[in-house]
Amino acid sequence: MMDPFFLMGITGMLMILIAFLLLQRHHISQDDLSYDALNFLGSALLVVYGIAGRVWPFVILNGIFGLYSLIDMITDLKSHKKSLVGHWKK
């Protein structure tokens, strides 16, 4: 049976890699919610993987990366909500 933390690490790495490749191929923009969501979720999984392996530089790097992705997601959602409210008020 495969280690669940290893699976989390692989999944997190793939999510971040997919976001990067989609961005490089111009399928998404760095301003897209999907880009930030993939990076946030991937980073969160990699933080758990890093904690399990006690790889603290890896945890710090992905924690900061994930935090900034989360902040971008919240900003995007607030902006989207305001634009929807403004649309319905017209």
C-alpha positions in Angstrom: 0.0 0.0 0.0 1.3 3.5 -0.9 2.0 6.0 1.8 -0.9 8.6 1.9 1.5 11.4 2.6 3.4 10.5 -0.6 0.2 10.5 -2.5 -0.6 14.0 -1.1 2.8 15.2 -2.1 2.4 13.9 -5.7 -1.1 15.3 -6.0 0.1 18.7 -4.7 3.0 18.8 -7.0 0.9 17.9 -10.0 -1.7 20.6 -9.2 1.1 23.3 -9.1 2.7 21.9 -12.2 -0.6 21.8 -14.1 -1.3 25.5 -13.1 2.2 26.4 -14.3 1.8 24.6 -17.6 -1.7 26.0 -18.3 -0.3 29.5 -17.6 2.7 29.0 -19.9 0.5 27.7 -22.7 -1.8 30.7 -22.2 -4.8 28.5 -21.4 -5.3 30.5 -18.1 -4.2 33.8 -16.8 -2.4 34.4 -13.5 -5.5 36.5 -12.6 -7.8 33.5 -13.0 -9.4 32.0 -9.9 -8.5 28.5 -11.2 -4.8 29.4 -11.3 -4.9 30.6 -7.6 -7.0 27.6 -6.5 -4.7 25.1 -8.1 -1.7 26.8 -6.5 -3.4 27.1 -3.1 -4.6 23.5 -2.9 -1.3 22.1 -4.3 0.6 24.1 -1.7 -1.6 23.0 1.1 -1.0 19.4 0.2 2.7 20.0 -0.1 2.7 21.6 3.4 1.1 18.5 4.9 3.6 16.4 3.0 6.5 18.5 4.2 5.3 18.4 7.8 5.1 14.6 7.7 8.6 14.5 6.4 9.9 17.2 8.7 11.2 19.2 5.8 10.8 22.7 7.3 12.2 24.8 4.4 9.8 23.0 2.1 6.9 23.7 4.6 7.8 27.4 4.8 8.2 27.8 1.1 4.9 26.2 0.3 3.1 27.8 3.3 4.0 31.3 2.0 3.2 30.4 -1.6 -0.2 29.0 -0.5 -0.9 32.0 1.7 -0.4 34.4 -1.2 -2.5 32.2 -3.5 -5.3 32.2 -0.8 -5.1 36.0 -0.5 -5.4 36.2 -4.3 -8.4 33.9 -4.3 -10.2 35.9 -1.6 -9.5 39.1 -3.5 -10.7 37.6 -6.7 -13.9 36.3 -5.1 -14.6 39.7 -3.4 -14.1 41.5 -6.8 -16.3 39.0 -8.6 -19.0 39.4 -5.9 -18.9 43.2 -6.3 -19.1 42.9 -10.1 -22.1 40.6 -9.8 -23.9 43.0 -7.3 -23.1 45.9 -9.6 -24.5 44.0 -12.5 -27.8 43.3 -10.8 -28.2 46.9 -9.6 -28.2 48.3 -13.2 
